[in-house]
Amino acid sequence: MRTFFFVNESCHRRQAEIAMVKDFLILNGWVEGFRLKTSDLIILFTCAFCQSKVAEMIDEIAHIKSGMKPAAELIVGSCLPKTDKESLRRVFDGKTISPTDFSELDNLANINMSIRDMPSMFGKEAIGPQERHSALTVQHHSSFKKVVPKALNQFKTQGTCRTLKQIPHMLRSRVLSKRKAVMLSVGCLRKCSYCAIRFATGKLRSKPMEKIMQEFTEGLKSGCRKFELYADSIGDYGLDIGTNLGELFDELIHLRNKRFSIGIYDLHPSSFTKYFDKIMLLCKMGRLHYLYVPMQSGNERILRLMNRPCNVNNLKEKLLEIKRSKRVFLQTSIIVGFPTETEEDFEDTVRFLKEVDVDDAFIHFYTDMPKTKSSKLAGKVSKDTMSKRMRGISDAGIRHNVGRTKHEWENIPMYESILL
């Protein structure tokens, strides 16, 4: 019996790909193991959007290699093989896979079904992991069906519970408050000057509108009330298949007599302003619970250098309208120390964050990534200066410590959201 073991360090955007790889292995006779040191195949899904993450992944590879049994094989997957190939090759010379290339899986022993024969998740024949009944889905539902009746029976036996409504709140909320992640597209049309992730994710591949609405309908029927909309660049959705994000919002607005809300992740500021009227209508209807608009800077000169130009005042006013509704958890991200950023530029960002008063902000230090335009810019900001500016954000009272707030990872438990 050949066993595989997954080590997942990647983000929510790669979860459908993980499910697909697991399905592929199981269809070829592999069995998922639960211990690294006894498994025959280890697959590491990486995150590599900045140099600190690359360093973490290099350390993780060393840790995995030290814990594997001698005959086991390691495959490194997701973004690292494409974003920083040189750093990876210094410590690893084995098989790699990426969001656009899984062909090395065909070179495993005793493979009968090629990875090319797996159903496409995106494009004209899009099929999501839920529709293919992945092994994880079956496993999750199997354990879920065992736990809930057992708990219900226990409460009945004690004479304290006769219906599902009488189960204590914590258990009942897990049963009834199901979330569903819907991946709209992969790939990105944007060319942000600092971003290396786009080299890994490739060209835009959108899921057909009818497939997305089918997932919504099935989710509503199964009791889901919160839907989390993901993409590598969600504002680009549909532009490769003759539709767009605004048309999807129209479909959701016109779902009559349905109680649900959506979370919108990774919405470029220009797309937010473009589709603002529809987003605001969803907000007023109570159909928006989370909005993540990664601003990256509050200074227009720096935004132009990032290749993310926008009218900061216009964006601020629109975000404040969302904020005033008091219905939406509003999140952004900021890059501190982008090349040539002055103290005045940075103060523009602090002022923007204070005026909008976001519920949470991811704050990242700028780092050069291979093959990016920003890595070739002069005027690099020192680490000491970046650290000082980070302290300035803290001193300004801006909520940015994701460990102390309801943030992205609490808002959408990744595995449960995909599998329920």
Buried (B, 14 or more C-beta within 10 A) or exposed (E): EBBBBBBBBBBBBBBBBBBBBBBBBBBBEBEBBEEBEEBBBBBBBBBBBBBEBBBBBBEBBEEBBEEBEEEBBBBBBBBBBBBBBEBBEEEBEEBBBBBBBBEBBBEBEEBEEEBEEBEEBBBEEBBBBBBBEBBBBEEBEEEBEEEBEEBBEEBEEEEEBEEEEEBEEEBBEBBEEBBBBBBBBBBBBBEBBBBBBBBBBBEBBBBBBEBBBEBBEEBBEEEBBBBBBBBBBBBBBBBBBEBBBBBBBEBBEEBEEEEBBBBBBBBBBBBBBBBBEBBBBBBEEEBBBBBBBBBBBBBBBBBEBBBBEBBBEEBBBBBEEBBEEEBBBBBBBBBBBBBBBEEEBBBBBBBBBBBBEBBBBBBBBBBBBBEBBBBEBEEBBEEEBBEBBBEBBEEEEBBBEBEEBEBBEEBBBBBBBBBB
